[in-house]
Amino acid sequence: MIIVKATPSDAKSLTELTIRSKDFWGYGIDLIESWREELTITPSFIEYKEVIKLVHNETTLGFYAYSIQEEGTVKLEFLFIEPDEIGKGIGKLLMNDFFDRVKPLNTKRVLLDADPNAEEFYKKFGFTTIGKLESSIEGRYLPIMEYLFDQR
C-alpha cells in the first residue's frame, strides 16, 4: 500500500468512491443523489486542495482532503473509504498520515463536519464535538468536531 497525492485525473474515481462510501450508511440512492454536488470531487478541487489517496495494487482504497483555513487551523474536508475496506484499518492509516502531514504546518487545531455515523470514528482519534451544523435533512445535524494538537 502506498499513500500519494491525488491528481486531477483522479476526480471521477474519487467521486465514485465517495458515493459508494456514503451509501454504506444506508441513506438510499435518492438522498445520496441530492448530495451529489457536495460529494463531487472536481479536478480543480484536487488542484487547489490537498487530496491524498491510499492505493493498493493500483486500486484506490480511500482518500482524504484538507485545506488550511487560517493560521494554525486546518479543515479535514473529506475522508472516505471503499465500503469493503471499512473496519480494516484503512481509516487509521489515512488519519495518521493526515496528522503527520499537517502537524509540520504549525497546525494547532483541525476542524471537520462529520457524518453523524462517523462521529465515533473521529472521537477515537481525539476529536471532540464542539457544535452542530444543520444538514439538508430536516432535524438532522452534522457534528462539528475539533482536534487540538497539544493533546497528541
Helices and strands as residue ranges (DSSP letters): E 2-5, G 8-10, H 11-23, H 29-34, H 36-39, H 43-48, E 50-56, E 59-70, E 73-81, G 83-85, H 90-102, G 103-105, E 109-113, G 116-118, H 119-123, E 128-134, E 141-148, G 149-151
